[in-house]
Amino acid sequence: MTRKKIKELDVVTLIRDIPEYKIKKGVKGTVVDIYQDGLAYEVEFINKSGHTDALFTLESDFIKEGI
């Protein structure tokens, strides 16, 4: 099965914890930039108020496409 290519503004799911920032797997984020043809992604995580909780550059093995 081929994975769908993640694009800018796609919603993605974190599949690994980032314990140093208290971000747990399963959190949803939005891709705001793509680096090296999908080797890494800039992902924004927002809270229920609409404010940014975190903005990370993540390697592709930290996220999966979809909600």
WOFENKA-V230413 format. One record per run of one state. SS is the DSSP state (helix for helix, strand for strand, loop for the rest). FROM is the first residue (numbers start at 1). LEN is the number of residues. If there is no record, write none. Layout:
SS;FROM;LEN, SS;FROM;LEN
//
This chain:
loop;1;10, strand;11;4, loop;15;3, strand;18;1, helix;19;3, loop;22;1, strand;23;1, loop;24;4, strand;28;8, helix;36;3, loop;39;1, strand;40;7, loop;47;5, strand;52;8, helix;60;3, strand;63;3, loop;66;2
//
